[in-house]
């Protein structure tokens, strides 16, 4: 079969420029000048007979034709890279890098890693905690996965807290993020009663500013609103810049915290924390495993994905929570 294709460099320039929506950033990634990127895009547009970008005053956006073309070009380049890699009979001497938000790393993944390590004793695993694994103002392409080069020996995967909409990547939903009020059993023994949600007004409330700063967490103002409670100083109480500090403060009996149920499930099961109320609120965000398609078939990535999905299967709540 004969293929009528434009130059590969033009396709690479288009994919990088479309991912960054910037000729300048694409040029940095491909180690060429912005002029060279612009030239390659013009060659490709001439080959196709229509524009792929709209050049605005301070921005760049895809035309409808460019938007249709991008996913297939990205898929094709990933296939090219994988074919070359397979032909070279790659022997993995690199490592599997797992990037994820700090609290899920500490409270959920690390306590389970022993089981995975036992099944993959030869795998070189690196765990990186990062708030960039939380959806915020930056896109996924400008933070972590946009830097992946399929020619590298190391494999990168991200456990991401967000919407789950990451075009061009293999995405698996792990579990949702149901929030509930938790505290130490010590607090029930020495403090005012916690029989109804309204009783929380009489207790110290612990605030997790790490997630709130990313505009994705559920705060006490949301919880009181859903509980139908008013007349409370919602911001009162100590604020922490790290979710692990909130967890430690709750364990020590300092006050009541809002916590993602899957991430405190073991502490609840062991009785180190208690949930005084049935009020459970589901956030629109969930935890997802996000993998570059170009490296998704690597054995170490497939092994981690299979194990992780099995571990996550039991995390979804059985009862339908109130929706935020």
PyMOL commands that set and color helices and strands:
alter all, ss='L'
color gray80, all
select helices_A, chain A and resi 8-20+23-30+34-48+64-87+102-119+131-133+140-142+145-147+185-190+197-202+209-212+220-227+243-251+261-269+293-295+299-312
alter helices_A, ss='H'
color red, helices_A
select strands_A, chain A and resi 53-55+60-62+96-100+125-129+155-162+169-182+205-208+239-240+256-260+281-292+322-323
alter strands_A, ss='S'
color yellow, strands_A
deselect
rebuild
show_as cartoon
